[in-house]
Amino acid sequence: MDFLPENFKMKMKELLGDELDSFLDCYNEKHNAGIRVNTLKLSPERFAGISPVEVTKVPWIKNGFYYDESDRASKHPYYYAGLYYIQEPSAMTPASLLPVQPGDRVLDLCAAPGGKTTELGAKLKGSGVLVCNDISNSRAKALLKNVELFGIRNAVVISEAPAKLEDSFCGYFDKILVDAPCSGEGMFRKSHAIIKNWEQYGTGYYAKLQRQILPSAVKMLKAGGYMIYSTCTFSVEEDEGTLKWLLEEYPDMEVLETADITAPGFEGFAHARPELADGPGEISGALRLYPHRIKGEGHFVALLKKKAGDDSPGSDRHVPKAQATEYYTEKGRPNRYDERTRKTYKNISAETFDFLEKLGFEIPAERLEVREDRLYMLPEGLPALKGLRIMRSGLLLGEMKKGRFEPSQALACALHADEYDNILDLPSDGTDVIRYLKCESIEIPADTPDGYVLICTDGFPLGWGKAAQGRFRNKYLPGWRMQ
Protein backbone atom coordinates (compact mmCIF):
# COMPACT_ATOMS: atom_id res chain seq x y z
CA MET A 1 0.00 0.00 0.00
CA ASP A 2 3.05 2.28 -0.01
CA PHE A 3 2.16 3.32 -3.55
CA LEU A 4 -1.04 5.07 -2.37
CA PRO A 5 -0.83 8.90 -2.16
CA GLU A 6 -1.10 10.31 1.36
CA ASN A 7 -3.89 12.72 0.45
CA PHE A 8 -5.90 9.76 -0.91
CA LYS A 9 -5.46 7.97 2.43
CA MET A 10 -6.69 11.06 4.26
CA LYS A 11 -9.84 11.18 2.12
CA MET A 12 -10.51 7.49 2.75
CA LYS A 13 -10.12 8.07 6.51
CA GLU A 14 -13.07 10.48 6.32
CA LEU A 15 -15.12 7.85 4.46
CA LEU A 16 -14.17 4.79 6.47
CA GLY A 17 -13.12 5.89 9.93
CA ASP A 18 -12.04 2.83 11.94
CA GLU A 19 -12.14 0.66 8.81
CA LEU A 20 -9.23 2.50 7.23
CA ASP A 21 -6.56 -0.01 8.32
CA SER A 22 -8.54 -2.94 6.89
CA PHE A 23 -9.02 -0.98 3.68
CA LEU A 24 -5.32 -0.19 3.35
CA ASP A 25 -4.32 -3.76 4.16
CA CYS A 26 -6.32 -5.10 1.21
CA TYR A 27 -3.99 -3.22 -1.15
CA ASN A 28 -1.32 -5.76 -0.29
CA GLU A 29 -3.55 -8.44 -1.81
CA LYS A 30 -4.07 -9.35 -5.45
CA HIS A 31 -7.15 -7.99 -7.20
CA ASN A 32 -9.95 -10.38 -8.20
CA ALA A 33 -10.44 -11.31 -11.85
CA GLY A 34 -13.87 -12.17 -13.20
CA ILE A 35 -15.78 -13.79 -16.06
CA ARG A 36 -19.36 -12.83 -16.94
CA VAL A 37 -21.34 -15.41 -18.91
CA ASN A 38 -23.15 -14.42 -22.12
CA THR A 39 -26.70 -15.57 -21.38
CA LEU A 40 -27.66 -15.08 -25.04
CA LYS A 41 -25.64 -18.23 -25.73
CA LEU A 42 -25.83 -20.37 -22.59
CA SER A 43 -26.91 -20.41 -18.95
CA PRO A 44 -24.50 -19.75 -16.07
CA GLU A 45 -25.16 -23.30 -14.86
CA ARG A 46 -24.18 -24.81 -18.19
CA PHE A 47 -21.08 -22.62 -18.38
CA ALA A 48 -19.98 -23.73 -14.91
CA GLY A 49 -20.09 -27.31 -16.18
CA ILE A 50 -18.01 -26.69 -19.32
CA SER A 51 -15.80 -23.76 -18.26
CA PRO A 52 -12.26 -24.06 -19.62
CA VAL A 53 -10.90 -22.55 -16.39
CA GLU A 54 -11.68 -23.18 -12.74
CA VAL A 55 -14.38 -20.79 -11.57
CA THR A 56 -16.21 -19.85 -8.37
CA LYS A 57 -19.41 -17.83 -8.10
CA VAL A 58 -19.59 -14.06 -7.63
CA PRO A 59 -22.26 -13.91 -4.91
CA TRP A 60 -24.19 -10.86 -6.14
CA ILE A 61 -24.00 -11.49 -9.93
CA LYS A 62 -26.18 -14.32 -11.30
CA ASN A 63 -23.90 -14.92 -14.27
CA GLY A 64 -20.60 -13.81 -12.74
CA PHE A 65 -17.63 -15.97 -11.74
CA TYR A 66 -14.15 -15.50 -10.30
CA TYR A 67 -11.18 -17.11 -12.01
CA ASP A 68 -7.40 -17.05 -11.86
CA GLU A 69 -5.96 -14.65 -14.46
CA SER A 70 -2.99 -16.96 -15.01
CA ASP A 71 -5.42 -19.40 -16.69
CA ARG A 72 -5.60 -17.08 -19.74
CA ALA A 73 -9.31 -17.48 -20.40
CA SER A 74 -9.05 -15.10 -23.37
CA LYS A 75 -7.00 -17.68 -25.31
CA HIS A 76 -9.63 -20.43 -25.27
CA PRO A 77 -11.96 -21.05 -28.28
CA TYR A 78 -14.96 -20.40 -26.02
CA TYR A 79 -13.82 -16.79 -25.70
CA TYR A 80 -13.83 -16.50 -29.50
CA ALA A 81 -17.33 -18.00 -29.51
CA GLY A 82 -18.49 -15.10 -27.32
CA LEU A 83 -19.48 -17.30 -24.38
CA TYR A 84 -18.12 -14.89 -21.78
CA TYR A 85 -16.66 -11.47 -21.16
CA ILE A 86 -13.64 -10.96 -18.93
CA GLN A 87 -14.68 -8.30 -16.43
CA GLU A 88 -13.71 -7.19 -12.95
CA PRO A 89 -16.49 -8.42 -10.58
CA SER A 90 -17.49 -5.04 -9.13
CA ALA A 91 -17.76 -3.63 -12.66
CA MET A 92 -20.47 -6.23 -13.37
CA THR A 93 -22.74 -4.57 -10.80
CA PRO A 94 -24.19 -1.51 -12.62
CA ALA A 95 -25.64 -3.40 -15.59
CA SER A 96 -26.91 -6.16 -13.32
CA LEU A 97 -28.94 -3.64 -11.29
CA LEU A 98 -30.55 -1.78 -14.21
CA PRO A 99 -34.01 -3.44 -14.50
CA VAL A 100 -33.91 -4.14 -18.24
CA GLN A 101 -36.70 -6.21 -19.77
CA PRO A 102 -37.04 -7.63 -23.33
CA GLY A 103 -38.62 -4.98 -25.53
CA ASP A 104 -37.06 -2.03 -23.68
CA ARG A 105 -35.26 0.81 -25.40
CA VAL A 106 -31.90 0.98 -23.64
CA LEU A 107 -28.95 3.36 -23.84
CA ASP A 108 -25.40 2.80 -22.62
CA LEU A 109 -24.10 6.34 -22.90
CA CYS A 110 -20.39 5.84 -22.12
CA ALA A 111 -20.15 2.29 -23.38
CA ALA A 112 -16.63 1.36 -24.50
CA PRO A 113 -15.12 -1.17 -24.36
CA GLY A 114 -18.46 -2.96 -23.92
CA GLY A 115 -18.49 -4.84 -20.62
CA LYS A 116 -21.75 -3.27 -19.49
CA THR A 117 -23.25 -2.99 -22.98
CA THR A 118 -22.91 -6.71 -23.64
CA GLU A 119 -24.79 -7.51 -20.42
CA LEU A 120 -27.57 -5.07 -21.31
CA GLY A 121 -27.83 -6.68 -24.74
CA ALA A 122 -28.08 -10.13 -23.18
CA LYS A 123 -30.88 -8.95 -20.87
CA LEU A 124 -32.87 -7.68 -23.88
CA LYS A 125 -32.79 -11.20 -25.41
CA GLY A 126 -32.91 -9.89 -28.96
CA SER A 127 -35.99 -7.70 -28.45
CA GLY A 128 -36.17 -3.91 -28.22
CA VAL A 129 -33.31 -1.52 -29.01
CA LEU A 130 -29.85 -1.17 -27.51
CA VAL A 131 -28.00 2.05 -28.34
CA CYS A 132 -24.38 2.03 -27.19
CA ASN A 133 -22.30 5.16 -27.54
CA ASP A 134 -18.77 6.28 -26.86
CA ILE A 135 -17.31 9.65 -27.77
CA SER A 136 -13.93 8.08 -28.64
CA ASN A 137 -13.95 6.59 -32.13
CA SER A 138 -11.03 4.26 -31.39
CA ARG A 139 -12.69 2.95 -28.22
CA ALA A 140 -15.99 2.60 -30.06
CA LYS A 141 -14.30 0.18 -32.48
CA ALA A 142 -13.51 -2.14 -29.56
CA LEU A 143 -17.10 -1.69 -28.41
CA LEU A 144 -18.41 -2.73 -31.82
CA LYS A 145 -16.29 -5.88 -31.84
CA ASN A 146 -17.60 -6.95 -28.43
CA VAL A 147 -21.20 -6.29 -29.45
CA GLU A 148 -20.73 -8.48 -32.53
CA LEU A 149 -18.80 -11.17 -30.68
CA PHE A 150 -21.63 -11.48 -28.15
CA GLY A 151 -24.15 -12.02 -30.95
CA ILE A 152 -26.33 -9.01 -30.12
CA ARG A 153 -28.81 -8.57 -32.97
CA ASN A 154 -30.54 -5.33 -31.99
CA ALA A 155 -27.72 -2.89 -31.24
CA VAL A 156 -26.80 0.50 -32.67
CA VAL A 157 -23.20 1.58 -32.09
CA ILE A 158 -22.58 5.34 -32.18
CA SER A 159 -19.53 7.52 -31.54
CA GLU A 160 -20.70 10.99 -30.54
CA ALA A 161 -20.64 13.49 -27.70
CA PRO A 162 -23.72 12.79 -25.54
CA ALA A 163 -25.29 16.17 -26.34
CA LYS A 164 -25.40 15.27 -30.06
CA LEU A 165 -27.75 12.38 -29.31
CA GLU A 166 -30.45 14.50 -27.67
CA ASP A 167 -32.38 15.56 -30.79
CA SER A 168 -32.68 12.01 -32.12
CA PHE A 169 -33.51 10.37 -28.80
CA CYS A 170 -35.33 12.97 -26.66
CA GLY A 171 -37.56 11.06 -24.20
CA TYR A 172 -36.92 7.83 -26.12
CA PHE A 173 -35.27 5.43 -23.67
CA ASP A 174 -36.87 3.25 -20.99
CA LYS A 175 -33.53 2.53 -19.34
CA ILE A 176 -30.18 4.35 -19.44
CA LEU A 177 -26.80 3.41 -18.00
CA VAL A 178 -24.23 6.13 -17.40
CA ASP A 179 -20.97 4.57 -16.29
CA ALA A 180 -19.30 7.94 -16.14
CA PRO A 181 -15.67 8.85 -16.76
CA CYS A 182 -14.10 9.26 -13.33
CA SER A 183 -10.85 9.62 -11.40
CA GLY A 184 -10.60 5.84 -11.01
CA GLU A 185 -9.79 5.65 -7.29
CA GLY A 186 -11.54 2.31 -7.03
CA MET A 187 -9.11 0.79 -9.52
CA PHE A 188 -5.84 1.78 -7.80
CA ARG A 189 -5.23 -1.77 -6.61
CA LYS A 190 -5.83 -3.26 -10.04
CA SER A 191 -3.81 -0.65 -11.95
CA HIS A 192 -1.23 1.51 -10.21
CA ALA A 193 -0.86 3.55 -13.42
CA ILE A 194 -4.25 5.20 -12.77
CA ILE A 195 -2.72 7.03 -9.81
CA LYS A 196 -0.67 9.26 -12.12
CA ASN A 197 -3.82 10.33 -13.94
CA TRP A 198 -5.52 10.99 -10.58
CA GLU A 199 -2.61 13.15 -9.43
CA GLN A 200 -2.62 15.07 -12.72
CA TYR A 201 -6.35 15.79 -13.02
CA GLY A 202 -7.76 15.35 -9.52
CA THR A 203 -11.43 14.69 -8.86
CA GLY A 204 -12.78 18.14 -9.76
CA TYR A 205 -11.99 17.66 -13.45
CA TYR A 206 -14.10 14.51 -13.60
CA ALA A 207 -16.94 15.91 -11.49
CA LYS A 208 -17.27 18.71 -14.03
CA LEU A 209 -17.22 16.21 -16.90
CA GLN A 210 -19.92 14.08 -15.25
CA ARG A 211 -22.14 17.14 -14.90
CA GLN A 212 -21.76 17.83 -18.61
CA ILE A 213 -22.82 14.28 -19.52
CA LEU A 214 -25.76 13.68 -17.17
CA PRO A 215 -28.12 16.40 -18.53
CA SER A 216 -28.15 14.62 -21.88
CA ALA A 217 -29.04 11.35 -20.20
CA VAL A 218 -31.92 12.95 -18.30
CA LYS A 219 -33.32 14.49 -21.50
CA MET A 220 -33.22 11.15 -23.32
CA LEU A 221 -34.90 9.21 -20.49
CA LYS A 222 -38.67 8.94 -20.79
CA ALA A 223 -40.94 9.78 -17.87
CA GLY A 224 -41.14 6.76 -15.60
CA GLY A 225 -37.82 5.46 -16.93
CA TYR A 226 -34.85 4.22 -14.90
CA MET A 227 -31.20 5.22 -14.98
CA ILE A 228 -28.06 3.82 -13.38
CA TYR A 229 -25.30 6.28 -12.56
CA SER A 230 -22.03 4.58 -11.68
CA THR A 231 -18.34 5.30 -11.25
CA CYS A 232 -15.26 3.37 -10.22
CA THR A 233 -14.14 6.00 -7.74
CA PHE A 234 -14.54 6.62 -4.00
CA SER A 235 -14.57 10.40 -4.50
CA VAL A 236 -17.49 12.03 -2.66
CA GLU A 237 -17.26 14.96 -5.06
CA GLU A 238 -17.87 12.66 -8.03
CA ASP A 239 -20.34 10.30 -6.34
CA GLU A 240 -22.65 11.81 -3.72
CA GLY A 241 -21.71 15.32 -4.88
CA THR A 242 -22.73 14.65 -8.46
CA LEU A 243 -25.99 13.04 -7.35
CA LYS A 244 -26.74 16.07 -5.15
CA TRP A 245 -26.14 18.34 -8.13
CA LEU A 246 -28.34 16.19 -10.37
CA LEU A 247 -31.27 16.22 -7.95
CA GLU A 248 -31.01 20.00 -7.57
CA GLU A 249 -30.86 20.61 -11.31
CA TYR A 250 -33.52 18.03 -12.22
CA PRO A 251 -36.18 17.76 -9.49
CA ASP A 252 -38.08 15.21 -11.59
CA MET A 253 -35.28 12.71 -10.85
CA GLU A 254 -35.16 10.64 -7.66
CA VAL A 255 -32.70 8.15 -6.18
CA LEU A 256 -34.19 4.76 -5.34
CA GLU A 257 -32.89 2.00 -3.12
CA THR A 258 -30.42 0.50 -5.53
CA ALA A 259 -30.24 -2.91 -3.84
CA ASP A 260 -31.10 -4.48 -0.50
CA ILE A 261 -27.70 -4.78 1.18
CA THR A 262 -29.14 -7.25 3.68
CA ALA A 263 -30.09 -9.69 0.89
CA PRO A 264 -28.01 -12.84 0.29
CA GLY A 265 -25.01 -12.06 -1.90
CA PHE A 266 -24.90 -8.36 -1.03
CA GLU A 267 -23.16 -8.78 2.31
CA GLY A 268 -20.39 -6.21 2.57
CA PHE A 269 -22.07 -3.60 0.37
CA ALA A 270 -22.44 -0.17 1.95
CA HIS A 271 -24.87 2.71 1.50
CA ALA A 272 -23.78 6.05 0.10
CA ARG A 273 -22.88 8.92 2.47
CA PRO A 274 -25.04 11.96 1.55
CA GLU A 275 -24.00 13.85 4.70
CA LEU A 276 -20.44 14.13 3.37
CA ALA A 277 -21.75 16.10 0.39
CA ASP A 278 -24.43 17.96 2.35
CA GLY A 279 -26.95 16.20 0.15
CA PRO A 280 -30.50 14.89 0.73
CA GLY A 281 -31.03 11.65 2.60
CA GLU A 282 -32.42 9.84 -0.44
CA ILE A 283 -28.88 9.62 -1.84
CA SER A 284 -28.18 6.98 0.82
CA GLY A 285 -30.10 4.56 -1.42
CA ALA A 286 -27.02 4.41 -3.65
CA LEU A 287 -24.31 1.80 -3.08
CA ARG A 288 -20.62 1.90 -2.26
CA LEU A 289 -18.46 -1.15 -2.97
CA TYR A 290 -15.21 -1.37 -1.00
CA PRO A 291 -12.42 -3.88 -1.78
CA HIS A 292 -11.87 -4.76 1.90
CA ARG A 293 -15.53 -5.72 2.29
CA ILE A 294 -16.14 -7.72 -0.89
CA LYS A 295 -14.09 -9.68 -3.41
CA GLY A 296 -14.05 -6.86 -5.92
CA GLU A 297 -12.67 -3.38 -6.53
CA GLY A 298 -14.14 0.00 -5.62
CA HIS A 299 -17.38 1.13 -7.23
CA PHE A 300 -20.33 3.49 -6.75
CA VAL A 301 -23.79 2.64 -8.14
CA ALA A 302 -27.04 4.62 -7.96
CA LEU A 303 -30.44 3.71 -9.42
CA LEU A 304 -32.55 6.73 -10.35
CA LYS A 305 -36.04 7.17 -11.71
CA LYS A 306 -37.61 9.97 -13.72
CA LYS A 307 -40.84 10.82 -11.98
CA ALA A 308 -44.12 10.63 -13.88
CA GLY A 309 -47.71 11.44 -12.97
CA ASP A 310 -50.52 9.05 -13.85
CA ASP A 311 -51.25 10.92 -17.07
CA SER A 312 -47.66 11.58 -18.08
CA PRO A 313 -46.35 10.05 -21.32
CA GLY A 314 -44.15 7.11 -20.48
CA SER A 315 -45.54 6.70 -16.97
CA ASP A 316 -45.60 3.40 -15.14
CA ARG A 317 -48.91 2.33 -16.64
CA HIS A 318 -48.43 -1.16 -18.01
CA VAL A 319 -47.44 -1.25 -21.66
CA PRO A 320 -46.98 -4.76 -23.06
CA LYS A 321 -43.41 -5.33 -24.17
CA ALA A 322 -42.38 -7.16 -27.30
CA GLN A 323 -41.57 -10.78 -26.73
CA ALA A 324 -38.00 -12.01 -26.72
CA THR A 325 -36.74 -13.57 -29.93
CA GLU A 326 -37.96 -17.11 -30.42
CA TYR A 327 -35.06 -19.22 -31.59
CA TYR A 328 -35.42 -21.88 -34.25
CA THR A 329 -37.35 -24.98 -33.22
CA GLU A 330 -38.89 -27.94 -34.97
CA LYS A 331 -41.65 -25.60 -36.20
CA GLY A 332 -39.48 -24.77 -39.20
CA ARG A 333 -37.72 -21.82 -40.78
CA PRO A 334 -39.43 -18.46 -40.24
CA ASN A 335 -38.22 -16.64 -43.38
CA ARG A 336 -40.19 -17.07 -46.58
CA TYR A 337 -39.82 -14.19 -49.02
CA ASP A 338 -42.50 -14.45 -51.71
CA GLU A 339 -42.26 -13.06 -55.22
CA ARG A 340 -44.05 -9.85 -54.26
CA THR A 341 -41.58 -9.17 -51.45
CA ARG A 342 -38.62 -9.80 -53.70
CA LYS A 343 -39.98 -7.40 -56.31
CA THR A 344 -40.62 -4.76 -53.65
CA TYR A 345 -37.02 -4.91 -52.41
CA LYS A 346 -35.27 -4.87 -55.78
CA ASN A 347 -31.95 -3.75 -54.30
CA ILE A 348 -31.66 -7.10 -52.50
CA SER A 349 -30.46 -9.90 -54.76
CA ALA A 350 -32.26 -13.20 -55.23
CA GLU A 351 -29.25 -15.09 -53.86
CA THR A 352 -29.39 -12.95 -50.73
CA PHE A 353 -33.05 -13.73 -50.14
CA ASP A 354 -32.31 -17.42 -50.78
CA PHE A 355 -29.60 -17.35 -48.11
CA LEU A 356 -31.78 -15.54 -45.58
CA GLU A 357 -34.43 -18.23 -46.02
CA LYS A 358 -31.92 -20.75 -44.69
CA LEU A 359 -31.61 -18.94 -41.35
CA GLY A 360 -33.56 -19.99 -38.31
CA PHE A 361 -34.51 -16.62 -36.87
CA GLU A 362 -36.99 -14.10 -38.19
CA ILE A 363 -35.68 -11.33 -40.44
CA PRO A 364 -38.65 -9.18 -41.57
CA ALA A 365 -38.10 -7.70 -45.02
CA GLU A 366 -39.28 -4.30 -43.83
CA ARG A 367 -36.38 -4.15 -41.39
CA LEU A 368 -33.74 -4.82 -44.04
CA GLU A 369 -31.58 -1.94 -45.21
CA VAL A 370 -28.88 -1.86 -47.89
CA ARG A 371 -25.98 0.57 -47.61
CA GLU A 372 -23.06 0.36 -50.04
CA ASP A 373 -23.97 -3.26 -50.86
CA ARG A 374 -23.97 -4.20 -47.18
CA LEU A 375 -27.19 -5.65 -45.78
CA TYR A 376 -28.38 -4.82 -42.25
CA MET A 377 -31.30 -5.89 -40.10
CA LEU A 378 -32.41 -2.78 -38.22
CA PRO A 379 -33.82 -2.86 -34.70
CA GLU A 380 -37.57 -2.33 -34.54
CA GLY A 381 -38.74 1.19 -33.71
CA LEU A 382 -35.46 2.95 -34.41
CA PRO A 383 -35.82 6.74 -34.98
CA ALA A 384 -34.09 8.70 -37.73
CA LEU A 385 -30.39 9.04 -36.97
CA LYS A 386 -29.41 11.68 -39.50
CA GLY A 387 -26.24 13.58 -38.71
CA LEU A 388 -24.85 11.09 -36.19
CA ARG A 389 -21.62 9.15 -36.55
CA ILE A 390 -23.03 5.63 -36.79
CA MET A 391 -20.55 2.78 -36.60
CA ARG A 392 -23.18 0.05 -36.85
CA SER A 393 -26.95 0.23 -37.16
CA GLY A 394 -28.45 -3.13 -36.36
CA LEU A 395 -27.05 -6.52 -37.29
CA LEU A 396 -24.71 -6.64 -40.29
CA LEU A 397 -25.97 -9.69 -42.17
CA GLY A 398 -23.43 -9.66 -44.97
CA GLU A 399 -22.37 -8.12 -48.25
CA MET A 400 -23.75 -8.45 -51.77
CA LYS A 401 -21.03 -8.71 -54.39
CA LYS A 402 -22.13 -8.92 -58.02
CA GLY A 403 -25.26 -10.79 -57.01
CA ARG A 404 -23.42 -13.11 -54.63
CA PHE A 405 -24.06 -12.87 -50.91
CA GLU A 406 -21.24 -13.22 -48.37
CA PRO A 407 -22.50 -13.61 -44.79
CA SER A 408 -20.76 -11.57 -42.12
CA GLN A 409 -18.76 -12.51 -39.05
CA ALA A 410 -21.38 -10.67 -36.98
CA LEU A 411 -24.12 -12.92 -38.39
CA ALA A 412 -22.16 -16.06 -37.53
CA CYS A 413 -21.81 -14.89 -33.93
CA ALA A 414 -25.51 -14.01 -33.76
CA LEU A 415 -26.58 -17.50 -34.81
CA HIS A 416 -27.22 -20.58 -32.72
CA ALA A 417 -26.00 -23.83 -34.21
CA ASP A 418 -29.57 -25.04 -34.81
CA GLU A 419 -30.38 -21.93 -36.84
CA TYR A 420 -28.31 -23.03 -39.85
CA ASP A 421 -28.21 -26.40 -41.56
CA ASN A 422 -24.68 -26.65 -42.94
CA ILE A 423 -22.38 -26.70 -39.91
CA LEU A 424 -19.00 -28.15 -39.03
CA ASP A 425 -18.49 -28.65 -35.30
CA LEU A 426 -14.87 -28.71 -34.09
CA PRO A 427 -13.87 -29.95 -30.61
CA SER A 428 -12.61 -27.09 -28.44
CA ASP A 429 -9.62 -29.18 -27.33
CA GLY A 430 -8.54 -30.07 -30.87
CA THR A 431 -5.97 -28.55 -33.19
CA ASP A 432 -8.37 -27.78 -36.06
CA VAL A 433 -10.28 -25.15 -34.10
CA ILE A 434 -7.03 -23.32 -33.29
CA ARG A 435 -5.96 -23.48 -36.93
CA TYR A 436 -9.37 -22.14 -37.97
CA LEU A 437 -9.15 -19.23 -35.51
CA LYS A 438 -5.70 -18.41 -36.87
CA CYS A 439 -7.24 -18.17 -40.37
CA GLU A 440 -5.40 -21.27 -41.55
CA SER A 441 -6.75 -24.05 -43.74
CA ILE A 442 -8.35 -27.14 -42.23
CA GLU A 443 -9.55 -30.47 -43.59
CA ILE A 444 -13.30 -30.98 -43.84
CA PRO A 445 -15.36 -34.15 -44.38
CA ALA A 446 -15.65 -35.08 -48.06
CA ASP A 447 -19.44 -35.10 -47.87
CA THR A 448 -19.70 -31.50 -46.58
CA PRO A 449 -22.34 -29.74 -48.74
CA ASP A 450 -21.01 -27.00 -51.01
CA GLY A 451 -21.62 -23.43 -49.91
CA TYR A 452 -21.17 -21.50 -46.71
CA VAL A 453 -20.42 -23.63 -43.65
CA LEU A 454 -21.01 -22.38 -40.11
CA ILE A 455 -17.93 -23.38 -38.12
CA CYS A 456 -18.70 -24.17 -34.48
CA THR A 457 -16.79 -25.41 -31.47
CA ASP A 458 -18.66 -27.79 -29.16
CA GLY A 459 -21.88 -26.50 -30.72
CA PHE A 460 -21.13 -22.75 -30.42
CA PRO A 461 -20.68 -20.74 -33.67
CA LEU A 462 -17.32 -19.13 -34.40
CA GLY A 463 -17.49 -17.95 -38.02
CA TRP A 464 -17.82 -19.00 -41.64
CA GLY A 465 -16.00 -21.18 -44.10
CA LYS A 466 -16.86 -22.04 -47.68
CA ALA A 467 -16.90 -25.58 -49.03
CA ALA A 468 -16.52 -26.51 -52.71
CA GLN A 469 -16.15 -30.16 -53.75
CA GLY A 470 -14.54 -31.17 -50.48
CA ARG A 471 -12.18 -28.20 -50.36
CA PHE A 472 -12.42 -25.56 -47.67
CA ARG A 473 -11.80 -21.84 -47.70
CA ASN A 474 -11.42 -20.19 -44.30
CA LYS A 475 -13.65 -17.09 -44.02
CA TYR A 476 -12.90 -16.20 -40.41
CA LEU A 477 -12.54 -12.44 -40.07
CA PRO A 478 -8.77 -11.70 -40.33
CA GLY A 479 -8.96 -8.81 -37.87
CA TRP A 480 -10.21 -11.19 -35.20
CA ARG A 481 -7.64 -13.94 -35.75
CA MET A 482 -6.12 -15.66 -32.76
CA GLN A 483 -2.56 -14.53 -32.12
Secondary structure as UniProt FT lines:
FT   TURN            2..3
FT   HELIX           6..16
FT   HELIX           17..19
FT   HELIX           20..25
FT   HELIX           26..28
FT   STRAND          33..37
FT   TURN            39..41
FT   HELIX           44..50
FT   STRAND          56..57
FT   TURN            59..60
FT   TURN            62..63
FT   STRAND          64..67
FT   HELIX           69..71
FT   HELIX           73..75
FT   HELIX           77..80
FT   TURN            81..82
FT   STRAND          84..86
FT   HELIX           89..92
FT   HELIX           93..97
FT   TURN            102..103
FT   STRAND          105..108
FT   TURN            109..110
FT   TURN            112..113
FT   HELIX           115..124
FT   TURN            125..126
FT   STRAND          129..133
FT   HELIX           137..149
FT   TURN            150..151
FT   STRAND          155..158
FT   HELIX           162..165
FT   HELIX           166..169
FT   TURN            170..171
FT   STRAND          173..179
FT   HELIX           185..187
FT   TURN            188..190
FT   TURN            192..193
FT   HELIX           194..201
FT   TURN            202..203
FT   HELIX           204..220
FT   STRAND          221..231
FT   TURN            236..239
FT   HELIX           240..249
FT   TURN            251..252
FT   STRAND          253..255
FT   TURN            261..262
FT   TURN            264..265
FT   TURN            267..268
FT   STRAND          270..271
FT   HELIX           274..277
FT   HELIX           281..285
FT   STRAND          287..289
FT   TURN            291..293
FT   STRAND          299..306
FT   TURN            310..311
FT   TURN            313..314
FT   TURN            330..331
FT   HELIX           339..344
FT   TURN            345..347
FT   HELIX           350..356
FT   TURN            357..358
FT   HELIX           365..367
FT   STRAND          368..371
FT   TURN            372..373
FT   STRAND          374..377
FT   TURN            380..381
FT   TURN            386..387
FT   STRAND          390..393
FT   STRAND          395..401
FT   TURN            402..403
FT   STRAND          404..407
FT   HELIX           409..414
FT   HELIX           417..419
FT   STRAND          423..426
FT   TURN            428..429
FT   HELIX           431..437
FT   TURN            438..439
FT   TURN            446..447
FT   STRAND          451..457
FT   TURN            458..459
FT   STRAND          460..468
FT   TURN            469..470
FT   STRAND          471..474
FT   HELIX           478..480
//
